[in-house]
Amino acid sequence: MKADFYETLGVQKGADEKELKAAFRKLAMQFHPDRNPGDHACEHKFKEINEAYETLKDPQKRAAYDRFGHAAFENGGMNGAAHGFAAGGFADIFEDIFGEMMGGGGRRRTSGGRERGADLRYNMEISLEEAFAGKTAQIRVPASVSCTECSGSGAKPGTQPVTCTMCGGHGKVRAAQGFFSIERTCPQCQGRGTTIKDPCPKCAGQGRVTEERSLSVNIPAGIEDGTRIRLTGEGEAGLRGGPAGDLYIFLAVKPHEFFQRDGADLYCKVPISMTTAALGGSFEVATLDGTQTRVKVPEGTQNGRQFRLKGKGMPVLRQPQMGDLYIQTAVETPQNLTRRQRELLEEFEQLSSKENSPQSSGFFSRMKDFFESFGEH
């Protein structure tokens, strides 16, 4: 008695196409005869798995099976899937599952044996000023380009690639193995379907040569660290006239001496003297737009206070808005005091009251209450 197809694949009756395919892939990898040579039990199990998948992946066959079970395919009904690898079936995902194991992986190919060129990566470092203003950069990239001698065909001028005699131009060959056949990449033409009898002397039949190219790259204002810019068709040339790959520019923005960036906003820490913080004053800061802005420091400014300069940050990429610049004060404690300076500070300390330093006075007052509370227990 045949096992239930759903049980064979290990799925529920309501499993969708994605679940069916995933279950089949897993079991096919486990019981494939090439991975279990000489194991007839695995070979039989593999046949059952394929039969179940062939039936359930087809909506019409699945509907008939759900209604009538295995009887739907007896006596020729529905042209049953029990006959193995017919029409679409296993071959639809065979290369996807076993392509690497059978040597079928590789670059994407187009008709005539042409292969798409590889994508290339170029790392570029720019300054924060360049990210602010944007720029057009010239770069030199060593890459494969289409051979001008043979126009990328790989064949000697005046000749053409010929159809592969082993695969008849299909790029794949079939080999019988037991009750099923395996489709492999043609070893003679490497899946291209054509061979070159007289290769081009300049590119040795590859259809491309290595040269260094000069390219112009547009860096838009406001671009951020880690951004990737794609130049379509500027990658490696394809084999035998195939389409070129793409070039990806990976941008890194160098750390700045004064500014730290967070999106479109900039941050800058500015040291000010203790007297400026206490008495008030002002200072000037340079901004990335090439101007200077005066920042007013109110009397009694504390360490770490931030001042916002609206619209003085970075441009927002491809938008008219600008970020802000935040100035954070760092109050500097005087060092290397003269005798007179020390005397003045000591005198100031004697004249100070709680109102002059409310934060420290309040903190130590609360700390005192905290310790005294222990004595009450």
C-alpha positions as CSV (number, residue, x, y, z in Angstrom):
1,M,0.0,0.0,0.0
2,K,1.4,3.4,-1.0
3,A,2.2,5.9,1.7
4,D,0.3,9.1,1.9
5,F,2.0,11.8,-0.2
6,Y,1.8,14.4,2.5
7,E,3.3,12.0,5.0
8,T,6.0,11.1,2.5
9,L,7.1,14.8,2.3
10,G,6.4,15.4,6.0
11,V,4.0,18.3,5.5
12,Q,0.4,19.1,6.5
13,K,-2.4,18.7,4.1
14,G,-2.8,22.5,3.8
15,A,0.9,23.1,3.1
16,D,1.5,25.8,0.4
17,E,3.8,25.6,-2.6
18,K,6.8,27.1,-0.6
19,E,6.5,24.5,2.2
20,L,6.2,21.7,-0.3
21,K,9.3,22.8,-2.2
22,A,11.3,23.3,1.0
23,A,10.3,19.8,2.3
24,F,11.2,18.2,-1.1
25,R,14.6,20.0,-1.2
26,K,15.5,18.7,2.2
27,L,14.5,15.1,1.6
28,A,16.0,15.0,-1.9
29,M,19.4,16.1,-0.6
30,Q,19.2,13.4,2.1
31,F,18.2,10.5,-0.1
32,H,19.7,11.4,-3.5
33,P,21.3,8.3,-5.0
34,D,24.5,10.2,-5.8
35,R,24.9,10.7,-2.1
36,N,24.0,7.2,-1.2
37,P,25.7,5.0,-3.9
38,G,24.5,1.4,-3.9
39,D,21.8,2.0,-1.3
40,H,18.6,0.7,-2.9
41,A,16.5,1.7,0.0
42,C,17.5,5.4,-0.5
43,E,16.9,5.0,-4.2
44,H,13.4,3.7,-3.6
45,K,12.7,6.5,-1.0
46,F,14.0,9.1,-3.4
47,K,11.6,7.8,-6.0
48,E,8.7,8.0,-3.6
49,I,9.6,11.6,-2.6
50,N,9.8,12.7,-6.2
51,E,6.4,11.0,-7.0
52,A,4.8,12.8,-4.1
53,Y,6.2,16.2,-5.0
54,E,5.3,15.8,-8.7
55,T,1.7,15.2,-7.7
56,L,1.2,17.8,-4.9
57,K,3.0,20.7,-6.7
58,D,0.5,20.5,-9.6
59,P,-2.8,22.2,-8.5
60,Q,-5.0,19.9,-10.7
61,K,-3.3,16.7,-9.6
62,R,-3.3,17.8,-6.0
63,A,-7.1,18.5,-6.1
64,A,-7.7,15.0,-7.6
65,Y,-5.4,13.4,-5.0
66,D,-7.1,15.2,-2.1
67,R,-10.5,13.9,-3.3
68,F,-9.8,10.4,-4.5
69,G,-6.3,9.6,-3.1
70,H,-4.0,7.3,-5.1
71,A,-7.1,5.9,-7.0
72,A,-7.1,9.2,-9.0
73,F,-3.9,8.1,-10.8
74,E,-4.7,4.4,-11.3
75,N,-5.5,3.0,-14.7
76,G,-3.9,5.9,-16.5
77,G,-6.0,8.6,-14.7
78,M,-4.5,12.1,-14.8
79,N,-1.4,10.7,-16.6
80,G,0.0,10.1,-13.1
81,A,3.2,11.4,-11.7
82,A,4.2,7.9,-10.8
83,H,6.2,7.8,-14.0
84,G,9.0,9.8,-12.6
85,F,10.6,12.9,-14.0
86,A,8.2,13.8,-16.8
87,A,7.3,17.3,-17.9
88,G,8.8,19.9,-15.7
89,G,8.8,18.1,-12.4
90,F,12.1,17.3,-10.8
91,A,14.2,19.1,-13.5
92,D,12.5,22.4,-12.5
93,I,14.6,22.6,-9.3
94,F,17.2,19.9,-10.0
95,E,19.9,22.4,-10.8
96,D,18.9,24.7,-7.9
97,I,19.4,21.8,-5.5
98,F,22.3,19.9,-7.0
99,G,23.9,22.5,-9.2
100,E,26.9,23.0,-7.0
101,M,27.4,19.3,-6.4
102,M,27.3,18.6,-10.1
103,G,29.5,21.5,-11.1
104,G,26.6,23.5,-12.5
105,G,27.2,26.8,-10.7
106,G,28.9,29.9,-12.0
107,R,28.2,33.2,-13.6
108,R,25.0,34.1,-15.3
109,R,24.9,33.2,-18.9
110,T,23.0,34.6,-21.8
111,S,22.4,33.2,-25.3
112,G,25.4,32.3,-27.4
113,G,27.5,31.4,-24.4
114,R,27.9,35.0,-23.3
115,E,28.5,35.6,-19.7
116,R,27.7,38.7,-17.6
117,G,30.8,40.4,-16.2
118,A,31.5,40.5,-12.5
119,D,30.5,43.4,-10.3
120,L,33.4,45.5,-8.9
121,R,33.9,47.3,-5.7
122,Y,35.8,50.6,-5.2
123,N,36.5,52.1,-1.7
124,M,36.6,55.9,-1.6
125,E,37.3,58.1,1.4
126,I,36.1,61.7,1.5
127,S,36.3,64.5,4.1
128,L,33.3,65.8,6.0
129,E,33.7,69.1,4.1
130,E,33.4,67.1,0.8
131,A,30.3,65.3,2.2
132,F,28.8,68.7,3.1
133,A,29.4,70.4,-0.2
134,G,29.3,67.4,-2.6
135,K,31.9,66.9,-5.3
136,T,32.7,65.2,-8.6
137,A,35.5,62.8,-8.2
138,Q,37.7,61.2,-10.8
139,I,38.8,57.6,-10.1
140,R,40.9,55.1,-12.0
141,V,39.7,51.6,-12.0
142,P,41.6,48.6,-13.3
143,A,39.0,46.3,-14.9
144,S,38.3,44.0,-17.8
145,V,36.9,45.7,-20.9
146,S,35.5,44.3,-24.1
147,C,38.2,43.3,-26.6
148,T,38.3,45.8,-29.5
149,E,40.1,43.3,-31.8
150,C,37.2,40.7,-31.8
151,S,34.4,43.0,-30.6
152,G,34.1,40.8,-27.5
153,S,33.3,37.5,-29.3
154,G,36.6,35.9,-28.4
155,A,37.0,34.5,-31.9
156,K,39.8,35.6,-34.3
157,P,38.6,38.4,-36.6
158,G,37.0,37.0,-39.7
159,T,35.8,33.8,-37.8
160,Q,32.9,33.0,-35.5
161,P,32.3,30.6,-32.6
162,V,30.9,27.3,-33.7
163,T,28.2,25.1,-32.2
164,C,29.6,22.6,-29.6
165,T,29.7,19.1,-31.0
166,M,29.2,17.4,-27.7
167,C,26.0,19.1,-26.5
168,G,24.7,20.4,-29.9
169,G,24.6,24.0,-28.6
170,H,22.5,23.2,-25.5
171,G,25.3,23.8,-23.0
172,K,24.2,20.6,-21.1
173,V,24.5,16.9,-21.6
174,R,22.4,14.1,-20.1
175,A,23.7,10.9,-18.6
176,A,21.5,7.9,-17.7
177,Q,21.8,6.7,-14.1
178,G,19.5,3.9,-13.1
179,F,15.9,4.8,-13.4
180,F,16.5,8.6,-14.0
181,S,18.9,10.8,-15.9
182,I,21.2,13.5,-14.7
183,E,21.8,16.7,-16.6
184,R,25.3,18.1,-16.3
185,T,27.1,21.2,-17.7
186,C,28.8,20.3,-20.9
187,P,32.5,19.7,-20.2
188,Q,33.6,20.7,-23.7
189,C,32.0,24.2,-23.9
190,Q,31.6,24.8,-20.2
191,G,27.9,25.4,-20.7
192,R,28.3,28.1,-23.4
193,G,26.9,26.0,-26.2
194,T,29.7,27.2,-28.6
195,T,33.4,26.6,-28.9
196,I,36.1,28.8,-30.5
197,K,38.4,27.1,-33.0
198,D,40.5,30.2,-33.7
199,P,40.8,32.4,-30.6
200,C,41.5,36.1,-30.9
201,P,45.2,36.6,-30.4
202,K,44.7,39.8,-28.4
203,C,42.3,38.4,-25.7
204,A,43.2,34.7,-26.1
205,G,39.5,33.9,-26.7
206,Q,38.1,35.5,-23.6
207,G,36.5,38.4,-25.4
208,R,38.0,41.0,-23.0
209,V,41.2,42.5,-21.9
210,T,42.4,44.3,-18.7
211,E,42.8,48.0,-18.8
212,E,42.7,50.9,-16.4
213,R,39.8,53.3,-16.9
214,S,39.1,56.8,-15.7
215,L,35.6,57.4,-14.4
216,S,33.7,60.4,-13.1
217,V,31.7,59.8,-9.8
218,N,29.2,62.4,-8.6
219,I,29.1,62.7,-4.8
220,P,25.9,64.4,-3.8
221,A,25.9,66.9,-0.9
222,G,24.8,65.4,2.4
223,I,26.0,61.9,1.6
224,E,26.6,59.7,4.7
225,D,29.3,57.3,5.7
226,G,28.8,53.8,4.4
227,T,26.7,54.9,1.4
228,R,27.0,52.8,-1.8
229,I,26.9,54.4,-5.2
230,R,26.2,52.1,-8.2
231,L,27.6,52.8,-11.6
232,T,25.6,50.5,-14.0
233,G,27.6,48.8,-16.6
234,E,31.0,50.0,-15.3
235,G,32.0,46.7,-13.8
236,E,34.0,43.9,-15.4
237,A,33.2,43.3,-19.1
238,G,31.3,40.1,-19.9
239,L,32.8,37.1,-21.5
240,R,32.4,36.8,-25.3
241,G,30.3,39.9,-25.7
242,G,28.2,39.4,-22.6
243,P,26.8,42.4,-20.7
244,A,29.2,44.2,-18.3
245,G,28.7,44.0,-14.5
246,D,28.3,47.1,-12.3
247,L,30.7,49.1,-10.3
248,Y,29.9,49.9,-6.6
249,I,31.5,52.8,-4.9
250,F,31.6,52.4,-1.1
251,L,32.1,55.8,0.6
252,A,33.7,56.3,4.0
253,V,33.7,59.8,5.6
254,K,36.9,60.6,7.5
255,P,36.6,61.6,11.2
256,H,36.7,65.4,11.6
257,E,38.9,67.4,14.0
258,F,36.1,69.4,15.4
259,F,32.7,68.0,14.4
260,Q,30.9,64.7,15.1
261,R,28.0,63.8,12.9
262,D,24.7,62.2,13.7
263,G,22.6,62.1,10.5
264,A,22.1,65.7,9.4
265,D,23.1,67.2,12.7
266,L,26.6,68.2,13.8
267,Y,28.1,68.3,17.3
268,C,31.0,70.3,18.5
269,K,32.5,70.6,22.0
270,V,33.9,74.0,22.8
271,P,36.1,74.6,25.9
272,I,35.4,77.9,27.7
273,S,37.1,79.5,30.7
274,M,35.6,79.3,34.2
275,T,35.3,83.1,34.3
276,T,33.4,83.2,30.9
277,A,31.1,80.6,32.3
278,A,30.5,82.5,35.5
279,L,30.4,86.1,34.1
280,G,29.0,85.4,30.7
281,G,30.6,86.2,27.3
282,S,30.8,84.9,23.8
283,F,32.9,83.0,21.3
284,E,33.0,82.3,17.6
285,V,32.8,79.0,15.9
286,A,33.6,78.2,12.2
287,T,30.9,76.2,10.3
288,L,31.2,73.9,7.3
289,D,29.5,76.5,5.0
290,G,32.7,78.6,5.4
291,T,31.3,81.2,7.7
292,Q,31.7,82.0,11.4
293,T,28.9,82.2,14.0
294,R,29.0,84.0,17.3
295,V,27.7,82.1,20.3
296,K,26.5,84.0,23.4
297,V,27.3,82.5,26.7
298,P,24.9,83.6,29.5
299,E,26.1,84.3,33.0
300,G,26.3,81.1,35.1
301,T,26.6,78.7,32.2
302,Q,27.2,75.2,33.5
303,N,29.6,72.5,32.0
304,G,27.9,70.5,29.2
305,R,25.3,73.1,28.3
306,Q,24.2,72.9,24.6
307,F,23.5,75.7,22.3
308,R,21.7,75.0,19.0
309,L,22.6,76.8,15.8
310,K,19.7,76.1,13.5
311,G,20.4,75.2,9.9
312,K,24.2,75.1,10.5
313,G,24.5,71.3,10.2
314,M,24.7,69.0,7.2
315,P,22.5,69.1,4.1
316,V,19.8,66.4,4.0
317,L,20.5,64.2,1.0
318,R,18.6,65.3,-2.1
319,Q,16.4,67.5,0.1
320,P,16.3,71.3,0.7
321,Q,16.5,71.0,4.5
322,M,19.6,71.5,6.6
323,G,20.5,69.9,9.9
324,D,21.5,71.8,13.0
325,L,24.8,72.4,14.8
326,Y,24.9,71.7,18.5
327,I,27.6,73.4,20.6
328,Q,28.4,71.8,23.9
329,T,30.4,73.9,26.4
330,A,33.2,72.3,28.4
331,V,34.1,74.6,31.4
332,E,37.8,74.5,31.9
333,T,39.3,74.5,35.4
334,P,42.2,76.9,35.8
335,Q,45.7,75.4,36.0
336,N,49.2,76.7,36.9
337,L,47.8,79.4,39.2
338,T,50.1,82.2,40.3
339,R,50.2,83.1,44.0
340,R,47.9,86.1,43.4
341,Q,45.4,84.1,41.4
342,R,45.2,81.5,44.2
343,E,44.7,84.3,46.8
344,L,41.8,85.7,44.8
345,L,40.2,82.3,44.4
346,E,40.5,81.6,48.1
347,E,39.0,85.0,48.8
348,F,36.2,84.2,46.4
349,E,35.6,80.9,48.1
350,Q,35.3,82.6,51.5
351,L,32.8,85.1,50.1
352,S,30.7,82.4,48.3
353,S,27.3,81.4,49.5
354,K,24.9,78.6,48.7
355,E,23.3,80.7,46.1
356,N,26.5,80.8,44.1
357,S,26.7,77.0,43.8
358,P,23.2,75.7,44.2
359,Q,23.8,72.3,42.7
360,S,26.7,71.4,44.9
361,S,25.1,72.8,48.0
362,G,21.9,71.0,47.4
363,F,23.7,67.7,46.6
364,F,25.8,67.7,49.8
365,S,22.8,68.7,51.9
366,R,20.8,65.8,50.6
367,M,23.8,63.5,51.1
368,K,24.0,64.6,54.7
369,D,20.3,63.9,55.3
370,F,20.9,60.4,53.7
371,F,23.6,59.5,56.2
372,E,21.8,60.9,59.2
373,S,18.8,58.7,58.3
374,F,20.9,55.6,59.1
375,G,21.3,56.8,62.7
376,E,17.6,57.0,63.2
377,H,17.1,53.2,62.7
